[in-house]
């Protein structure tokens, strides 16, 4: 079983979990084509399913990115809380955008 922390030169560091590393990379790869489809095809920009998918991937990418910002074990809980707060704020505004009527339809 992999260790959740390591000590280097007497300082404790948190090890990034594999699932978080994979989520960061996968969401980055998925975001590019979806955003291009959203921008290049005006009819797709009003598609609620595409917008919800983009919002979900942005939330995963942002959460994993903020969680991976810190490596010191003592600050890991703070950055996990910041990642959750970031997700809540983005989700609230994202749902407002997705639920609003599209001017293209």
GUGU-557889 format. One record per residue (C-alpha): residue in three letters; x, y, z. Coordinates in nm, 2 decimals. Example, Ala and Ser with C-alpha at 12.3 -4.5 7.8 and 13.67 -1.06 7.14 Angstrom:
GUGU-557889
('Ala',(1.23,-0.45,0.78)) ('Ser',(1.37,-0.11,0.71)) 
//
This chain:
GUGU-557889
('Unk',(0.00,0.00,0.00)) ('Unk',(0.15,0.34,-0.09)) ('Unk',(0.23,0.58,0.19)) ('Unk',(0.01,0.89,0.23)) ('Unk',(0.30,1.10,0.35)) ('Unk',(0.67,1.11,0.33)) ('Unk',(0.94,1.28,0.54)) ('Unk',(1.21,1.46,0.35)) ('Unk',(1.48,1.64,0.55)) ('Unk',(1.26,1.62,0.86)) ('Unk',(0.96,1.79,0.69)) ('Unk',(0.64,1.59,0.64)) ('Unk',(0.49,1.60,0.29)) ('Unk',(0.16,1.47,0.16)) ('Unk',(0.18,1.23,-0.13)) ('Unk',(-0.07,1.30,-0.41)) ('Unk',(-0.31,1.01,-0.44)) ('Unk',(-0.31,0.83,-0.78)) ('Unk',(-0.68,0.90,-0.83)) ('Unk',(-0.63,1.27,-0.79)) ('Unk',(-0.34,1.27,-1.03)) ('Unk',(-0.55,1.07,-1.29)) ('Unk',(-0.85,1.30,-1.24)) ('Unk',(-0.63,1.61,-1.31)) ('Unk',(-0.49,1.47,-1.63)) ('Unk',(-0.81,1.32,-1.76)) ('Unk',(-1.01,1.64,-1.70)) ('Unk',(-0.75,1.84,-1.87)) ('Unk',(-0.76,1.62,-2.18)) ('Unk',(-1.14,1.63,-2.19)) ('Unk',(-1.18,2.00,-2.14)) ('Unk',(-1.00,2.11,-2.46)) ('Unk',(-1.23,1.94,-2.72)) ('Unk',(-1.54,2.02,-2.52)) ('Unk',(-1.46,2.39,-2.49)) ('Unk',(-1.37,2.40,-2.86)) ('Unk',(-1.71,2.24,-2.95)) ('Unk',(-1.88,2.49,-2.72)) ('Unk',(-1.71,2.79,-2.88)) ('Unk',(-1.70,2.68,-3.25)) ('Unk',(-2.05,2.55,-3.28)) ('Unk',(-2.30,2.82,-3.17)) ('Unk',(-2.59,2.58,-3.17)) ('Unk',(-2.40,2.35,-2.93)) ('Unk',(-2.33,2.64,-2.69)) ('Unk',(-2.70,2.63,-2.59)) ('Unk',(-2.70,2.26,-2.54)) ('Unk',(-2.77,2.19,-2.17)) ('Unk',(-2.61,1.85,-2.17)) ('Unk',(-2.28,1.98,-2.31)) ('Unk',(-2.29,2.27,-2.06)) ('Unk',(-2.35,2.03,-1.77)) ('Unk',(-2.07,1.80,-1.89)) ('Unk',(-1.83,2.10,-1.92)) ('Unk',(-1.93,2.22,-1.58)) ('Unk',(-1.87,1.88,-1.42)) ('Unk',(-1.52,1.85,-1.59)) ('Unk',(-1.43,2.20,-1.48)) ('Unk',(-1.53,2.11,-1.12)) ('Unk',(-1.32,1.79,-1.13)) ('Unk',(-1.02,1.98,-1.28)) ('Unk',(-1.04,2.27,-1.04)) ('Unk',(-1.08,2.05,-0.73)) ('Unk',(-0.79,1.83,-0.82)) ('Unk',(-0.58,2.13,-0.91)) ('Unk',(-0.64,2.31,-0.59)) ('Unk',(-0.58,1.99,-0.39)) ('Unk',(-0.25,1.94,-0.56)) ('Unk',(-0.12,2.29,-0.49)) ('Unk',(0.01,2.22,-0.15)) ('Unk',(0.25,1.94,-0.05)) ('Unk',(0.32,2.03,0.31)) ('Unk',(0.12,1.79,0.53)) ('Unk',(0.03,2.06,0.78)) ('Unk',(-0.15,2.27,0.52)) ('Unk',(-0.33,1.98,0.34)) ('Unk',(-0.65,2.02,0.53)) ('Unk',(-0.67,2.39,0.46)) ('Unk',(-0.62,2.34,0.08)) ('Unk',(-0.88,2.06,0.08)) ('Unk',(-1.13,2.30,0.24)) ('Unk',(-1.03,2.57,-0.02)) ('Unk',(-1.09,2.32,-0.30)) ('Unk',(-1.44,2.23,-0.17)) ('Unk',(-1.53,2.60,-0.13)) ('Unk',(-1.40,2.67,-0.48)) ('Unk',(-1.62,2.38,-0.61)) ('Unk',(-1.93,2.51,-0.43)) ('Unk',(-1.89,2.86,-0.57)) ('Unk',(-1.82,2.74,-0.93)) ('Unk',(-2.11,2.49,-0.91)) ('Unk',(-2.36,2.76,-0.79)) ('Unk',(-2.26,3.00,-1.07)) ('Unk',(-2.24,2.71,-1.32)) ('Unk',(-2.59,2.59,-1.24)) ('Unk',(-2.72,2.94,-1.27)) ('Unk',(-2.56,2.96,-1.62)) ('Unk',(-2.68,2.62,-1.73)) ('Unk',(-3.03,2.67,-1.60)) ('Unk',(-3.07,3.02,-1.77)) ('Unk',(-3.25,3.02,-2.10)) ('Unk',(-3.03,3.02,-2.40)) ('Unk',(-3.05,3.32,-2.63)) ('Unk',(-2.97,3.10,-2.93)) ('Unk',(-3.29,2.89,-2.91)) 
//
